[in-house]
Amino acid sequence: MSNQSKGSATSSEKSEQWALAWVLAINTAQAAIVGGLGWWAQSTGLMGSALDNLGDAGVYAISLFVVGRGLAAKVRVARLSGILLMVFAGLLLFEVGRRFFTGSDPIGPVMIAVAIASALTNMICMWFLNSHREGGVHLQASWIFTTNDMLVNSAIALSGLAVILFNSPYPDLIIGLGVVVVVVRSGLEILEKAGEAGEKVNQHD
């Protein structure tokens, strides 16, 4: 590889590291803040969003670690990303069931405000990741996570409005189940991409 090519690769890797470091910091902060507010507001939708952010942060941290490494390492990260999403979906499903049977009183205005704030921070994450979304499979997984968060927060804002209009916790529980479905689908999509990339690794072995 020429010095110019090496310099270009190093510049690209530094750009990836910079983007991943920012989205890692943002998602870690989101997980803590949204999780605390979700618990206080008794919202399974917000708690699901916080769990999703926590899973995202873990994956961004691992993705940051494998920047500049081989395809096999990136495939392993993508697979771990998909598995983590499945685990968090299971935890959220448990929480939805618990609140369905024990009761809850979600605070609609808090749900709307937090969801809008989270959507704005997700837009910032998308800006950081936009130029890298067609990169390695680990970066494709990161992009899926971030676009997934936008959908989740839009749905939470709508469910918060429904909680206010109908004075009922059920819209929040329903959106909690919806988040589970979205997260599972995203996990399966990431595992599929990791499988395709894994086949390329095997072909080169």
C-alpha positions as CSV (number, residue, x, y, z in Angstrom):
1,M,0.0,0.0,0.0
2,S,1.4,3.5,-0.9
3,N,2.0,6.2,1.7
4,Q,-0.9,8.2,0.1
5,S,-3.2,5.2,0.5
6,K,-2.1,4.6,4.1
7,G,-2.7,8.3,4.8
8,S,-6.2,8.1,3.3
9,A,-7.0,5.0,5.3
10,T,-5.8,6.6,8.5
11,S,-7.8,9.7,7.9
12,S,-10.9,7.7,7.2
13,E,-10.4,5.6,10.4
14,K,-9.9,8.8,12.5
15,S,-13.1,10.2,11.0
16,E,-15.0,7.0,12.0
17,Q,-13.5,7.1,15.5
18,W,-14.6,10.7,15.9
19,A,-18.1,10.0,14.8
20,L,-18.5,6.9,16.9
21,A,-17.0,8.6,20.0
22,W,-19.6,11.4,19.7
23,V,-22.6,9.1,19.2
24,L,-21.3,6.9,22.1
25,A,-21.3,9.9,24.4
26,I,-24.7,11.0,23.3
27,N,-26.4,7.6,23.7
28,T,-24.8,7.0,27.1
29,A,-26.2,10.3,28.3
30,Q,-29.6,9.6,26.7
31,A,-29.8,6.1,28.4
32,A,-29.2,7.6,31.8
33,I,-31.5,10.6,31.4
34,V,-34.4,9.0,29.5
35,G,-34.2,5.9,31.7
36,G,-34.6,8.0,34.9
37,L,-37.4,10.1,33.4
38,G,-39.1,7.0,32.0
39,W,-39.1,5.3,35.4
40,W,-40.4,8.5,37.1
41,A,-43.0,9.0,34.5
42,Q,-44.0,5.3,34.6
43,S,-43.6,5.0,30.8
44,T,-42.6,1.7,29.3
45,G,-42.1,3.5,26.0
46,L,-39.4,5.8,27.5
47,M,-37.8,3.0,29.4
48,G,-37.7,1.0,26.2
49,S,-36.1,3.9,24.4
50,A,-33.5,4.1,27.3
51,L,-32.7,0.4,27.0
52,D,-32.3,0.8,23.3
53,N,-29.9,3.7,23.9
54,L,-27.9,1.6,26.4
55,G,-27.6,-1.2,23.8
56,D,-26.6,1.4,21.2
57,A,-23.9,2.8,23.5
58,G,-22.5,-0.7,24.1
59,V,-22.3,-1.4,20.4
60,Y,-20.8,2.0,19.6
61,A,-18.1,1.4,22.2
62,I,-17.2,-2.0,20.6
63,S,-17.4,-0.5,17.1
64,L,-15.0,2.2,18.2
65,F,-12.6,-0.6,19.4
66,V,-12.6,-2.4,16.0
67,V,-12.0,0.6,13.8
68,G,-9.1,-0.2,11.5
69,R,-9.3,-3.9,12.3
70,G,-10.2,-6.7,9.9
71,L,-13.6,-7.7,8.5
72,A,-13.9,-10.7,10.8
73,A,-13.7,-8.5,13.9
74,K,-16.3,-6.2,12.5
75,V,-18.6,-9.1,11.7
76,R,-18.3,-10.3,15.3
77,V,-19.3,-6.8,16.5
78,A,-22.3,-6.7,14.2
79,R,-23.4,-10.2,15.4
80,L,-23.0,-9.0,19.0
81,S,-25.1,-5.9,18.2
82,G,-27.9,-8.1,16.9
83,I,-27.9,-10.4,19.9
84,L,-27.8,-7.4,22.3
85,L,-30.9,-6.0,20.6
86,M,-32.7,-9.3,21.1
87,V,-31.8,-9.3,24.8
88,F,-33.0,-5.8,25.4
89,A,-36.2,-6.6,23.5
90,G,-36.8,-9.4,26.0
91,L,-36.2,-7.2,29.0
92,L,-38.6,-4.6,27.7
93,L,-41.2,-7.2,27.0
94,F,-40.9,-8.4,30.6
95,E,-41.3,-4.8,31.8
96,V,-44.4,-4.2,29.6
97,G,-46.0,-7.4,31.1
98,R,-45.1,-6.4,34.6
99,R,-46.7,-3.0,34.3
100,F,-49.8,-4.5,32.5
101,F,-50.5,-6.7,35.5
102,T,-49.4,-4.3,38.3
103,G,-50.7,-1.1,36.8
104,S,-49.1,2.1,35.8
105,D,-50.0,5.8,35.4
106,P,-47.7,7.2,32.6
107,I,-47.4,11.0,32.4
108,G,-48.2,12.0,28.8
109,P,-46.6,15.5,28.7
110,V,-43.3,14.1,30.0
111,M,-43.4,11.3,27.4
112,I,-43.9,13.9,24.6
113,A,-41.2,16.3,25.8
114,V,-38.6,13.6,26.3
115,A,-39.4,11.9,23.0
116,I,-39.0,15.2,21.1
117,A,-35.7,16.0,22.9
118,S,-34.4,12.4,22.1
119,A,-35.4,12.8,18.5
120,L,-33.4,15.9,18.2
121,T,-30.3,14.2,19.7
122,N,-30.9,11.3,17.3
123,M,-30.8,13.7,14.4
124,I,-27.4,14.9,15.6
125,C,-26.2,11.2,15.8
126,M,-27.5,10.7,12.2
127,W,-25.4,13.7,11.1
128,F,-22.3,12.3,12.6
129,L,-22.9,8.8,11.1
130,N,-24.3,9.9,7.7
131,S,-21.0,9.8,5.8
132,H,-20.1,6.4,7.2
133,R,-23.4,4.5,6.8
134,E,-22.1,2.6,3.8
135,G,-18.9,1.6,5.5
136,G,-18.1,-1.6,7.3
137,V,-20.9,-3.9,8.6
138,H,-20.3,-2.5,12.1
139,L,-21.1,1.0,10.9
140,Q,-24.1,-0.2,9.0
141,A,-25.4,-1.7,12.2
142,S,-24.8,1.7,13.9
143,W,-26.8,3.5,11.3
144,I,-29.7,1.0,11.7
145,F,-29.7,1.6,15.4
146,T,-29.8,5.4,15.0
147,T,-32.6,5.4,12.4
148,N,-34.5,2.9,14.5
149,D,-34.3,5.4,17.4
150,M,-36.0,8.1,15.4
151,L,-39.0,5.8,14.7
152,V,-39.2,4.8,18.3
153,N,-39.2,8.4,19.6
154,S,-41.8,9.5,17.0
155,A,-44.1,6.7,18.2
156,I,-43.5,7.5,21.9
157,A,-44.5,11.2,21.3
158,L,-47.8,10.0,19.6
159,S,-48.5,7.5,22.4
160,G,-47.9,10.3,25.0
161,L,-50.6,12.4,23.2
162,A,-52.9,9.3,23.3
163,V,-52.3,8.9,27.0
164,I,-53.4,12.5,27.5
165,L,-56.5,12.3,25.2
166,F,-57.8,9.0,26.5
167,N,-56.5,9.3,30.1
168,S,-55.3,5.7,29.8
169,P,-52.0,3.8,30.3
170,Y,-52.7,1.4,27.4
171,P,-51.3,3.6,24.6
172,D,-48.0,3.5,26.5
173,L,-48.1,-0.2,26.9
174,I,-49.0,-0.7,23.3
175,I,-46.1,1.5,22.2
176,G,-43.9,-0.5,24.5
177,L,-44.8,-3.7,22.6
178,G,-44.3,-1.8,19.4
179,V,-40.8,-0.9,20.4
180,V,-40.1,-4.6,21.1
181,V,-41.2,-5.5,17.6
182,V,-39.1,-2.7,16.0
183,V,-36.0,-3.7,18.1
184,V,-36.4,-7.4,17.2
185,R,-36.7,-6.6,13.5
186,S,-33.6,-4.4,13.6
187,G,-31.7,-7.2,15.4
188,L,-32.7,-9.7,12.8
189,E,-31.6,-7.2,10.0
190,I,-28.2,-6.7,11.6
191,L,-27.7,-10.5,12.1
192,E,-28.6,-11.0,8.4
193,K,-26.0,-8.4,7.3
194,A,-23.4,-9.9,9.6
195,G,-24.2,-13.3,8.1
196,E,-23.6,-12.0,4.6
197,A,-20.4,-10.3,5.6
198,G,-19.3,-13.5,7.4
199,E,-19.7,-15.5,4.2
200,K,-17.2,-13.1,2.5
201,V,-14.8,-13.7,5.3
202,N,-15.1,-17.5,4.9
203,Q,-14.6,-17.2,1.1
204,H,-11.3,-15.4,1.7
205,D,-10.1,-18.0,4.2
